[in-house]
């Protein structure tokens, strides 16, 4: 029994030990808690259009977001237009695009957030700074020598490199003006109302450089100087423009402006007709001129009489000034006005006379109370020194011409004859038909027509009682029947009473009664010839006129000792220049000079038409070198025509003009150098 109890107790102890052994084993440790790890905050200033890359390495699932308030200015590149991106743990490149859009008044900020395990932190703060507005104004450079703005060779102008704060106008082409460049980084426009005297070509522009031709309104120029500030606005938002800069514009006082566009020397003949240099003729209308000045400027006629000067007296009445129009009513208050006027002279029956025109600006004229005293020195014989600068033109009038002996027969208007392709000259002694039995006739002339309509009145200072007409054989032939002759002499109604004027008519062609005029015989060059012999009251032959109807005739002015343009103005317009070749010039020939050859160079630089008409000594023939067809010459109305038509832009040759004895009269170097 005891034994069993012992065994039972032993078993119980062992069980208890086992239980205790089991209860004392350690429990397993729990897994550690995983927390999100956020990167440090990045703060960065970014530019418009920039793409920013953020490198992150999240330790768990993540989401990157940008706020909706920044979505107009920032975007997640890979988010397909969404405001967030998501991904798993690991290294990531987050790209954020900055809108390519500058702003001037507001900084744009984007806070990029990262969310993990329900927690969110800002990982980047991106700031696109507002842009500063810039306004710079540059003025065009002015070439004083060329009296014009400097060209850049591409149709524009050269501008300075330093911005200006103020614009001072230049006087150019009879007005105040300037050329400027407005350079901005925004769409701009001039704000406010412009003064009446300014008229820019544009008043607004886009960002970048805008050329502006700052013109002015002459009729609104102030008498005294004025300055205004032009406000340059940011006009990006047209409903709410923002002032971005100012430009001060200085308008000079116009009181000192006084310009007269007029020939510097005015010449009138005794009849009072003005010599027009461009047409090389006298005209009845007088000289045309324009005075650009404010009201109050004065134009004085100053004449010299017996050594003394007069500005306001009967002595200067022979010079007349006629204004085309009166002053505008607005001229009392402001403005520079261009007024046309005519300068003429009355007929002169006495000695040659002279004077001058003196134009005084308003500022100077206001100080003149009596021009006869104020303008001249104490002796009254000369302008005071301070007024000499205001002389705009000299005026001279010729005395009546002394009657000259023009011969027993002369052309009433030789220039008109030349214009109608005709000429009247004295015959050289012994020339045809002034020979044989006619050699003793004291006066002989040649009358040349090209067509039936050629010619003008001939004046017979010694009247004739009768005349005879002979044919092609001259004195060796017989007379024509005057009733059917192709040459007739008609009284000139205009000149008969005073000057014994007659018209010699040559008519070839159909006649209603007689068919072709009879008694004509063509010469070797196709011309028709006849000779008229005139008899005085004693029935003695005292003059003959050798009449030639030559369909190929051209009047060429006789020029001695020089070569010149027949019409310099036209030649200049077509880019032609003519210069005498002198020693030291590469084209000069000492040998030619020694032989009396005239040496000139004709240059064409324009593609408008490489053609020029020259006047030179009479020659027999001409030869072009090289002989290619690009260079040619021929006689035309008014002179010798030279034509250049090379295939390329450059060519050079020369023409030799020979006298009747085949000696060289003129060597003309011809240069074609076309420049665009």
C-alpha positions as CSV (number, residue, x, y, z in Angstrom):
1,X,0.0,0.0,0.0
2,X,2.7,2.3,1.0
3,X,4.4,1.3,-2.2
4,X,1.5,2.3,-4.3
5,X,1.2,5.6,-2.5
6,X,4.8,6.3,-3.2
7,X,4.5,5.4,-6.8
8,X,1.4,7.6,-7.1
9,X,3.2,10.5,-5.4
10,X,6.2,10.0,-7.7
11,X,4.0,10.1,-10.7
12,X,2.3,13.2,-9.5
13,X,5.6,14.9,-8.9
14,X,6.8,13.9,-12.4
15,X,3.7,15.2,-13.9
16,X,4.0,18.5,-12.1
17,X,7.5,18.8,-13.2
18,X,6.5,18.2,-16.7
19,X,3.9,20.8,-16.5
20,X,6.3,23.3,-14.9
21,X,8.8,22.4,-17.6
22,X,6.3,23.2,-20.3
23,X,5.1,26.5,-18.7
24,X,8.7,27.9,-18.4
25,X,9.5,27.9,-22.3
26,X,9.9,31.6,-23.7
27,X,7.1,32.9,-26.1
28,X,8.2,34.0,-29.8
29,X,9.0,37.8,-30.3
30,X,6.4,39.8,-32.4
31,X,7.5,41.2,-35.9
32,X,8.7,44.9,-35.9
33,X,6.2,47.6,-37.1
34,X,7.1,49.1,-40.6
35,X,6.9,52.9,-40.8
36,X,7.0,55.1,-44.0
37,X,10.3,56.9,-44.6
38,X,9.9,60.3,-46.3
39,X,12.7,62.1,-48.2
40,X,13.9,65.6,-47.1
41,X,12.1,68.6,-48.4
42,X,13.5,70.0,-51.7
43,X,12.9,73.7,-52.4
44,X,13.7,74.8,-55.9
45,X,13.2,77.9,-58.1
46,X,12.2,76.8,-61.6
47,X,11.8,78.4,-65.0
48,X,9.0,78.4,-67.5
49,X,9.1,75.3,-69.7
50,X,11.5,73.5,-67.4
51,X,11.0,69.8,-66.5
52,X,12.0,69.0,-62.9
53,X,13.0,65.5,-61.9
54,X,12.6,64.4,-58.2
55,X,14.4,61.2,-57.2
56,X,12.6,59.3,-54.4
57,X,13.0,55.8,-52.8
58,X,9.8,55.0,-50.9
59,X,9.8,52.0,-48.6
60,X,6.2,51.1,-49.2
61,X,3.4,51.7,-51.6
62,X,3.2,55.4,-52.4
63,X,1.3,58.2,-54.1
64,X,2.7,61.5,-55.3
65,X,0.3,64.4,-55.8
66,X,0.2,68.1,-56.8
67,X,-2.6,70.4,-55.6
68,X,-5.3,71.3,-58.1
69,X,-4.6,75.0,-57.5
70,X,-1.2,74.5,-59.1
71,X,-2.4,72.3,-62.0
72,X,-2.5,75.2,-64.5
73,X,1.2,75.9,-64.0
74,X,2.6,72.5,-63.1
75,X,1.9,68.9,-64.2
76,X,3.0,65.3,-63.5
77,X,4.6,64.2,-66.7
78,X,3.6,60.5,-66.4
79,X,0.2,61.1,-64.8
80,X,-1.8,61.4,-68.1
81,X,-3.3,64.6,-67.0
82,X,-4.1,63.5,-63.4
83,X,-3.0,65.2,-60.3
84,X,-1.3,62.1,-58.7
85,X,0.9,59.1,-59.5
86,X,1.0,55.8,-57.5
87,X,3.6,53.0,-57.3
88,X,5.3,50.3,-55.2
89,X,8.3,50.6,-53.0
90,X,11.6,51.3,-54.7
91,X,13.6,53.9,-56.5
92,X,11.4,56.3,-58.5
93,X,11.9,59.3,-60.9
94,X,9.1,61.8,-60.6
95,X,9.0,64.3,-63.5
96,X,7.2,67.6,-63.1
97,X,6.6,69.9,-66.1
98,X,6.5,73.7,-65.6
99,X,4.1,75.4,-67.9
100,X,5.9,77.5,-70.6
101,X,4.0,80.6,-69.6
102,X,5.6,83.7,-68.1
103,X,3.8,85.9,-65.7
104,X,4.7,89.4,-64.4
105,X,2.7,89.9,-61.3
106,X,2.5,86.5,-59.4
107,X,4.9,83.8,-58.2
108,X,3.5,80.3,-58.9
109,X,4.2,77.7,-56.2
110,X,3.6,73.9,-56.4
111,X,4.0,71.8,-53.2
112,X,4.6,68.2,-54.2
113,X,3.3,65.7,-51.6
114,X,4.1,62.0,-51.0
115,X,1.6,59.8,-49.3
116,X,2.5,56.4,-47.7
117,X,0.6,54.3,-45.1
118,X,-2.0,57.1,-44.8
119,X,0.6,59.7,-44.0
120,X,1.3,62.6,-46.3
121,X,4.3,65.0,-46.3
122,X,5.5,67.7,-48.7
123,X,8.6,66.5,-50.4
124,X,9.2,69.4,-52.8
125,X,8.3,73.1,-53.1
126,X,8.7,74.4,-56.6
127,X,8.5,78.1,-57.3
128,X,8.2,79.7,-60.7
129,X,9.1,83.4,-60.0
130,X,7.2,86.2,-61.5
131,X,9.0,87.8,-64.5
132,X,10.3,91.4,-64.4
133,X,9.0,93.5,-67.2
134,X,11.7,95.1,-69.3
135,X,11.3,98.0,-71.7
136,X,14.3,99.4,-73.7
137,X,14.2,102.0,-76.4
138,X,17.0,102.4,-78.9
139,X,17.3,105.3,-81.5
140,X,18.6,105.0,-85.0
141,X,22.0,106.4,-85.8
142,X,22.1,109.4,-88.1
143,X,24.7,110.0,-90.8
144,X,25.4,113.7,-90.9
145,X,27.4,113.5,-94.1
146,X,24.7,111.6,-95.9
147,X,21.9,113.6,-94.2
148,X,20.0,110.4,-93.5
149,X,19.6,107.6,-91.1
150,X,22.2,104.9,-91.4
151,X,21.1,101.9,-93.4
152,X,21.9,98.4,-92.4
153,X,22.0,97.4,-96.1
154,X,18.9,95.1,-95.7
155,X,16.2,97.7,-95.9
156,X,16.4,98.6,-92.2
157,X,18.4,100.9,-90.1
158,X,21.3,100.8,-87.7
159,X,20.3,101.4,-84.0
160,X,22.4,102.3,-81.0
161,X,23.3,99.7,-78.4
162,X,22.5,101.9,-75.4
163,X,18.9,102.4,-74.3
164,X,17.7,105.9,-74.1
165,X,15.4,107.5,-71.5
166,X,14.4,110.4,-73.7
167,X,13.8,111.0,-77.4
168,X,15.1,114.2,-79.0
169,X,13.7,114.7,-82.5
170,X,15.9,115.3,-85.5
171,X,15.0,117.8,-88.3
172,X,14.9,115.7,-91.5
173,X,13.1,116.0,-94.8
174,X,11.4,119.3,-93.7
175,X,10.0,117.8,-90.5
176,X,10.9,116.6,-87.0
177,X,11.2,112.8,-86.8
178,X,13.1,109.9,-85.5
179,X,13.4,106.1,-85.9
180,X,13.4,103.9,-82.8
181,X,13.2,100.3,-81.7
182,X,11.0,99.4,-78.7
183,X,12.3,96.2,-77.2
184,X,10.0,94.5,-74.5
185,X,9.3,91.1,-73.1
186,X,5.6,91.6,-73.3
187,X,2.8,92.7,-75.6
188,X,2.8,96.5,-75.3
189,X,0.9,99.6,-76.2
190,X,1.3,103.3,-75.6
191,X,-1.2,104.4,-73.0
192,X,-3.1,107.7,-72.8
193,X,-3.7,110.4,-75.4
194,X,-0.8,111.4,-77.6
195,X,-0.1,115.1,-78.1
196,X,-1.3,116.5,-81.4
197,X,2.2,116.9,-82.8
198,X,3.2,113.3,-82.6
199,X,2.2,110.6,-85.1
200,X,4.1,107.3,-84.7
201,X,3.8,104.7,-87.3
202,X,2.6,102.2,-84.7
203,X,1.5,102.6,-81.1
204,X,1.7,98.9,-80.0
205,X,3.6,95.7,-80.6
206,X,4.3,92.2,-79.6
207,X,7.1,91.0,-77.3
208,X,10.5,91.4,-79.0
209,X,11.8,94.3,-81.1
210,X,9.4,96.6,-82.8
211,X,10.6,99.3,-85.2
212,X,8.7,102.6,-84.9
213,X,8.9,105.5,-87.3
214,X,8.1,108.4,-85.0
215,X,6.6,111.0,-87.4
216,X,5.3,114.3,-86.4
217,X,2.5,116.6,-87.5
218,X,4.0,119.8,-88.7
219,X,0.8,121.8,-88.5
220,X,0.7,121.1,-84.8
221,X,4.2,121.9,-83.8
222,X,4.3,124.1,-80.7
223,X,5.9,127.6,-80.9
224,X,7.8,126.9,-77.7
225,X,9.5,123.6,-76.6
226,X,7.4,120.9,-75.1
227,X,8.1,117.6,-73.3
228,X,5.8,114.7,-72.7
229,X,6.1,111.3,-71.1
230,X,4.8,108.4,-73.2
231,X,3.6,105.6,-71.0
232,X,4.4,102.1,-72.3
233,X,1.9,99.6,-70.9
234,X,1.9,95.8,-70.6
235,X,-1.1,95.2,-72.9
236,X,-1.2,91.4,-72.4
237,X,-4.5,91.8,-70.6
238,X,-6.1,94.5,-72.7
239,X,-8.8,95.1,-70.1
240,X,-6.3,95.8,-67.4
241,X,-3.1,97.3,-68.8
242,X,-0.1,97.7,-66.5
243,X,2.3,100.5,-66.7
244,X,5.8,99.1,-67.5
245,X,7.9,102.1,-68.5
246,X,8.0,105.6,-69.8
247,X,9.8,107.5,-72.6
248,X,10.3,111.2,-72.5
249,X,9.8,112.9,-75.8
250,X,11.2,116.3,-76.3
251,X,9.6,118.5,-79.1
252,X,11.8,121.5,-79.9
253,X,10.3,125.0,-80.4
254,X,9.3,125.5,-84.0
255,X,9.9,129.2,-84.0
256,X,13.4,128.8,-85.3
257,X,12.3,126.6,-88.2
258,X,12.6,128.3,-91.6
259,X,13.5,126.4,-94.7
260,X,13.1,127.5,-98.3
261,X,13.3,125.0,-101.1
262,X,14.4,127.1,-104.0
263,X,17.2,127.3,-106.6
264,X,20.1,129.2,-105.0
265,X,20.5,131.4,-108.1
266,X,17.5,132.8,-110.0
267,X,18.1,134.3,-113.4
268,X,15.6,136.2,-115.5
269,X,15.9,137.6,-119.0
270,X,15.0,141.1,-119.9
271,X,11.4,140.0,-120.7
272,X,11.0,138.7,-117.2
273,X,11.2,135.0,-118.1
274,X,12.8,132.7,-115.6
275,X,15.7,130.4,-116.7
276,X,14.8,126.8,-115.9
277,X,18.1,124.9,-115.5
278,X,16.4,121.5,-115.8
279,X,14.8,122.2,-119.2
280,X,17.6,124.7,-120.1
281,X,15.1,127.2,-121.3
282,X,13.3,130.4,-120.2
283,X,9.7,130.0,-118.9
284,X,7.1,132.6,-118.2
285,X,5.7,131.2,-115.0
286,X,8.6,132.2,-112.8
287,X,10.5,130.1,-110.3
288,X,8.5,127.8,-108.0
289,X,9.6,127.5,-104.4
290,X,8.3,126.4,-101.0
291,X,8.8,128.0,-97.6
292,X,8.4,125.8,-94.6
293,X,8.1,127.9,-91.4
294,X,5.6,129.0,-88.7
295,X,3.5,132.1,-89.2
296,X,5.6,135.1,-88.4
297,X,8.6,134.1,-90.5
298,X,9.3,136.7,-93.2
299,X,10.6,136.5,-96.7
300,X,12.2,139.8,-97.8
301,X,13.1,140.9,-101.3
302,X,16.4,142.7,-101.1
303,X,17.7,144.6,-104.1
304,X,20.7,146.7,-104.9
305,X,20.2,150.1,-106.5
306,X,23.1,152.5,-107.1
307,X,25.1,150.5,-104.6
308,X,22.5,150.6,-101.8
309,X,20.3,147.8,-100.5
310,X,16.6,148.1,-100.2
311,X,14.2,145.6,-98.5
312,X,10.9,147.5,-98.5
313,X,10.6,150.2,-101.2
314,X,9.6,150.8,-104.8
315,X,13.2,149.8,-105.8
316,X,12.4,146.1,-105.2
317,X,9.1,146.0,-107.0
318,X,10.7,144.4,-110.0
319,X,10.9,141.2,-108.0
320,X,7.4,139.8,-107.4
321,X,6.5,137.1,-105.0
322,X,3.1,135.4,-105.3
323,X,1.9,133.0,-102.6
324,X,-0.2,130.1,-103.8
325,X,-2.5,130.3,-100.7
326,X,-3.0,132.3,-97.6
327,X,-2.1,131.3,-94.1
328,X,-4.4,128.7,-92.5
329,X,-6.4,130.0,-89.6
330,X,-4.7,127.4,-87.3
331,X,-1.3,129.0,-88.1
332,X,-2.0,131.7,-85.5
333,X,-1.7,129.1,-82.7
334,X,0.9,126.5,-83.8
335,X,2.5,124.7,-86.6
336,X,5.1,124.7,-89.3
337,X,3.5,125.2,-92.7
338,X,4.7,124.5,-96.2
339,X,3.6,127.2,-98.5
340,X,4.3,127.3,-102.2
341,X,5.2,130.6,-103.9
342,X,6.3,131.9,-107.2
343,X,9.2,134.3,-107.8
344,X,9.0,136.4,-111.0
345,X,10.5,139.6,-112.5
346,X,8.9,142.4,-114.4
347,X,10.2,143.3,-117.8
348,X,13.5,145.2,-117.7
349,X,14.1,148.1,-120.0
350,X,17.3,149.4,-118.3
351,X,20.6,148.0,-117.0
352,X,21.0,144.5,-115.6
353,X,19.9,144.3,-112.0
354,X,20.3,142.0,-109.1
355,X,18.9,141.2,-105.6
356,X,18.4,138.5,-103.1
357,X,15.8,136.7,-101.1
358,X,16.2,136.7,-97.3
359,X,14.1,134.3,-95.2
360,X,14.0,135.1,-91.5
361,X,12.7,132.7,-88.9
362,X,9.9,133.8,-86.7
363,X,12.3,134.3,-83.7
364,X,14.5,136.6,-85.8
365,X,11.7,138.4,-87.8
366,X,10.0,139.4,-84.6
367,X,12.9,141.7,-83.9
368,X,12.7,143.6,-87.2
369,X,10.8,146.8,-87.1
370,X,12.1,148.5,-90.3
371,X,14.0,146.1,-92.6
372,X,15.5,149.0,-94.6
373,X,17.5,149.9,-91.4
374,X,17.6,146.7,-89.3
375,X,18.9,144.4,-92.0
376,X,21.8,146.4,-93.3
377,X,25.0,148.0,-92.1
378,X,25.0,151.7,-91.3
379,X,26.0,152.6,-94.8
380,X,23.1,150.5,-96.3
381,X,25.5,148.8,-98.6
382,X,25.5,145.2,-97.2
383,X,23.6,142.9,-95.0
384,X,24.6,142.8,-91.4
385,X,26.8,139.8,-90.7
386,X,24.2,138.1,-88.5
387,X,21.7,138.1,-91.4
388,X,24.0,136.7,-94.1
389,X,23.1,133.1,-93.1
390,X,19.4,133.7,-94.1
391,X,20.0,134.5,-97.8
392,X,18.2,131.7,-99.6
393,X,18.7,132.8,-103.2
394,X,20.3,135.5,-105.4
395,X,18.2,137.1,-108.1
396,X,19.6,138.5,-111.4
397,X,17.9,140.0,-114.4
398,X,19.6,140.6,-117.7
399,X,19.5,143.9,-119.5
400,X,17.7,144.0,-122.9
401,X,19.8,142.5,-125.6
402,X,21.6,144.8,-127.9
403,X,20.3,144.2,-131.4
404,X,22.7,142.0,-133.3
405,X,23.3,141.4,-137.0
406,X,21.9,138.0,-137.5
407,X,22.3,138.1,-141.2
408,X,20.0,138.8,-144.1
409,X,18.0,135.6,-143.3
410,X,17.8,133.9,-139.9
411,X,15.6,131.5,-138.0
412,X,13.1,133.1,-135.8
413,X,13.4,130.3,-133.2
414,X,16.2,127.9,-133.9
415,X,15.4,125.8,-130.8
416,X,11.9,125.2,-132.1
417,X,13.3,124.2,-135.4
418,X,15.6,121.7,-133.7
419,X,12.7,120.3,-131.8
420,X,10.8,119.7,-135.0
421,X,13.8,118.0,-136.6
422,X,15.0,120.8,-138.7
423,X,18.0,123.1,-138.9
424,X,19.0,126.4,-140.5
425,X,22.7,127.1,-140.9
426,X,25.1,129.1,-143.0
427,X,26.8,127.3,-145.8
428,X,30.5,127.0,-145.9
429,X,32.2,128.9,-148.7
430,X,32.6,126.8,-151.8
431,X,30.2,124.0,-150.6
432,X,27.4,122.7,-152.8
433,X,25.5,124.4,-154.3
434,X,27.3,127.7,-153.5
435,X,29.4,127.2,-156.6
436,X,29.7,128.1,-160.3
437,X,27.6,131.1,-161.2
438,X,26.2,131.2,-157.7
439,X,29.5,131.6,-156.0
440,X,29.2,135.4,-156.2
441,X,25.9,135.5,-154.3
442,X,26.9,137.1,-150.9
443,X,24.8,135.0,-148.6
444,X,24.1,131.3,-148.6
445,X,22.3,129.0,-146.2
446,X,21.2,125.4,-145.7
447,X,17.6,124.5,-144.6
448,X,17.2,120.9,-143.6
449,X,13.8,119.2,-142.9
450,X,13.1,115.6,-142.1
451,X,9.4,115.6,-142.8
452,X,6.6,117.8,-144.2
453,X,5.8,119.2,-140.7
454,X,9.4,120.3,-139.9
455,X,10.5,123.9,-139.8
456,X,9.7,127.3,-138.4
457,X,9.6,130.9,-139.5
458,X,12.5,132.5,-141.3
459,X,13.1,136.2,-140.9
460,X,14.3,138.2,-143.9
461,X,16.0,141.3,-142.5
462,X,16.6,142.3,-146.1
463,X,13.3,141.9,-148.0
464,X,13.2,140.1,-151.4
465,X,11.3,141.1,-154.5
466,X,11.2,137.7,-156.1
467,X,12.7,134.2,-155.9
468,X,13.5,131.3,-158.1
469,X,13.7,127.6,-157.2
470,X,16.2,125.2,-158.9
471,X,16.3,121.5,-158.7
472,X,18.8,118.8,-157.9
473,X,21.4,120.1,-160.3
474,X,21.6,123.5,-158.7
475,X,22.9,126.3,-160.9
476,X,23.5,123.8,-163.6
477,X,19.8,123.0,-163.9
478,X,16.7,125.0,-164.7
479,X,14.0,126.6,-162.5
480,X,10.9,124.9,-161.3
481,X,7.4,126.0,-162.0
482,X,6.4,127.7,-158.8
483,X,2.8,126.8,-159.2
484,X,3.5,123.1,-158.9
485,X,6.8,123.0,-157.0
486,X,7.1,120.9,-153.9
487,X,8.7,123.9,-152.2
488,X,6.6,126.9,-151.4
489,X,7.2,130.2,-149.5
490,X,4.3,131.5,-147.4
491,X,4.0,134.7,-145.5
492,X,4.0,134.3,-141.7
493,X,0.9,136.1,-140.4
494,X,2.6,136.6,-137.0
495,X,5.8,138.1,-138.2
496,X,5.1,139.7,-141.6
497,X,4.4,143.2,-140.4
498,X,7.3,143.6,-138.1
499,X,10.0,141.2,-139.2
500,X,9.2,140.0,-142.7
501,X,8.7,136.5,-141.5
502,X,8.1,133.7,-144.0
503,X,7.7,129.9,-143.9
504,X,9.5,127.7,-146.3
505,X,7.5,124.6,-146.8
506,X,8.7,121.3,-148.3
507,X,6.0,118.9,-149.2
508,X,6.5,115.4,-150.5
509,X,3.6,113.0,-151.0
510,X,0.1,113.1,-152.4
511,X,-1.4,116.2,-153.8
512,X,-5.2,116.2,-154.7
513,X,-4.7,118.0,-157.9
514,X,-1.3,117.0,-159.2
515,X,-0.6,113.6,-157.6
516,X,3.0,113.5,-156.4
517,X,4.7,116.9,-156.4
518,X,6.8,117.0,-159.6
519,X,10.3,118.1,-160.0
520,X,11.8,116.1,-157.1
521,X,14.9,114.1,-157.5
522,X,16.3,111.9,-154.7
523,X,19.9,112.3,-153.7
524,X,22.4,109.6,-152.9
525,X,21.0,109.2,-149.4
526,X,17.4,109.4,-150.4
527,X,17.1,113.1,-149.7
528,X,15.3,115.6,-152.0
529,X,17.1,118.8,-152.8
530,X,16.3,122.2,-154.3
531,X,17.8,125.7,-154.1
532,X,15.9,129.0,-153.7
533,X,17.6,132.1,-155.0
534,X,16.3,135.5,-153.7
535,X,16.5,138.8,-155.5
536,X,16.5,142.3,-154.1
537,X,14.6,145.3,-155.3
538,X,17.3,145.8,-158.0
539,X,16.8,142.3,-159.2
540,X,20.2,141.2,-157.9
541,X,20.6,137.8,-156.3
542,X,21.6,138.4,-152.7
543,X,20.9,135.1,-151.0
544,X,20.3,131.5,-151.6
545,X,18.8,128.7,-149.4
546,X,19.9,125.2,-150.1
547,X,16.8,123.1,-149.2
548,X,17.1,119.4,-148.2
549,X,14.3,117.1,-147.3
550,X,16.2,114.2,-145.7
551,X,14.0,111.5,-144.0
552,X,17.0,110.2,-142.1
553,X,18.1,113.6,-140.7
554,X,18.6,114.0,-137.0
555,X,19.6,117.2,-135.3
556,X,22.8,116.7,-133.2
557,X,23.9,119.7,-131.2
558,X,27.5,120.8,-131.9
559,X,29.7,120.5,-128.9
560,X,33.3,121.5,-129.0
561,X,36.1,120.3,-126.7
562,X,34.0,118.2,-124.3
563,X,31.6,115.2,-123.9
564,X,28.5,115.7,-121.8
565,X,25.0,114.2,-121.2
566,X,22.3,115.6,-123.4
567,X,20.0,115.3,-120.3
568,X,21.9,115.0,-117.1
569,X,18.8,114.5,-114.9
570,X,17.6,111.5,-117.0
571,X,21.1,110.0,-117.0
572,X,21.3,110.3,-113.2
573,X,17.9,108.7,-112.8
574,X,19.1,105.7,-114.9
575,X,22.3,105.3,-112.9
576,X,24.7,106.7,-115.5
577,X,27.8,108.8,-114.7
578,X,30.2,110.5,-117.0
579,X,33.7,111.6,-116.0
580,X,36.7,113.0,-117.7
581,X,39.7,110.6,-117.6
582,X,42.7,112.5,-116.2
583,X,46.3,111.6,-115.5
584,X,46.6,109.1,-112.7
585,X,43.4,107.3,-113.7
586,X,44.0,103.6,-114.7
587,X,42.1,104.3,-118.0
588,X,44.2,107.4,-118.8
589,X,46.3,107.4,-122.0
590,X,49.1,109.9,-122.3
591,X,49.5,109.1,-126.0
592,X,45.8,110.0,-126.6
593,X,46.2,113.2,-124.7
594,X,49.2,114.1,-126.8
595,X,47.1,113.6,-129.9
596,X,44.3,115.8,-128.6
597,X,41.9,112.9,-128.0
598,X,39.1,113.6,-125.5
599,X,39.0,110.8,-122.9
600,X,35.9,110.1,-120.9
601,X,34.4,107.2,-119.0
602,X,30.7,106.3,-119.1
603,X,29.5,104.1,-116.2
604,X,26.1,102.4,-115.8
605,X,25.2,100.9,-112.4
606,X,21.4,100.3,-112.9
607,X,19.4,97.7,-114.6
608,X,16.7,100.2,-115.4
609,X,18.2,100.7,-118.8
610,X,21.9,101.0,-119.7
611,X,21.4,103.7,-122.3
612,X,22.6,107.3,-122.3
613,X,22.6,110.1,-124.9
614,X,25.8,112.2,-125.1
615,X,26.7,115.3,-126.9
616,X,30.2,115.5,-128.3
617,X,32.2,117.1,-131.2
618,X,30.8,116.2,-134.6
619,X,32.3,112.9,-135.9
620,X,32.3,110.8,-139.1
621,X,32.1,107.2,-137.7
622,X,32.5,105.2,-134.6
623,X,33.9,101.7,-133.7
624,X,33.1,99.7,-130.6
625,X,35.6,97.5,-128.8
626,X,35.0,94.7,-128.2
627,X,32.8,94.2,-131.2
628,X,30.2,92.0,-129.4
629,X,26.7,93.2,-129.5
630,X,26.5,94.2,-125.9
631,X,28.1,97.6,-126.7
632,X,26.7,99.9,-129.5
633,X,26.4,103.5,-130.4
634,X,24.3,105.5,-132.9
635,X,23.1,109.0,-133.7
636,X,19.7,109.9,-132.3
637,X,17.7,113.0,-131.8
638,X,19.8,115.3,-129.5
639,X,23.1,113.5,-129.7
640,X,24.9,110.2,-129.7
641,X,23.3,107.2,-128.0
642,X,25.4,104.7,-126.2
643,X,23.9,101.3,-125.2
644,X,25.2,98.6,-123.0
645,X,23.5,95.2,-122.7
646,X,26.0,92.6,-121.4
647,X,25.0,89.1,-120.3
648,X,26.5,89.5,-116.8
649,X,26.6,92.1,-114.2
650,X,30.0,93.5,-115.2
651,X,31.5,94.4,-118.5
652,X,34.0,96.9,-119.9
653,X,34.8,98.2,-123.3
654,X,35.4,101.4,-125.2
655,X,34.3,103.3,-128.3
656,X,36.4,105.4,-130.6
657,X,34.8,108.2,-132.5
658,X,36.6,109.3,-135.7
659,X,36.7,112.6,-137.5
660,X,36.3,112.8,-141.3
661,X,40.1,112.4,-141.7
662,X,39.8,109.2,-139.5
663,X,41.8,110.8,-136.6
664,X,40.4,109.8,-133.2
665,X,38.3,112.6,-131.7
666,X,36.9,110.8,-128.6
667,X,37.9,107.7,-126.7
668,X,34.9,106.7,-124.5
669,X,35.6,103.9,-121.9
670,X,32.3,102.1,-121.2
671,X,31.8,100.3,-117.9
672,X,28.7,98.3,-116.9
673,X,28.7,97.5,-113.2
674,X,25.2,96.5,-112.1
675,X,24.6,96.8,-108.3
676,X,21.3,95.9,-106.7
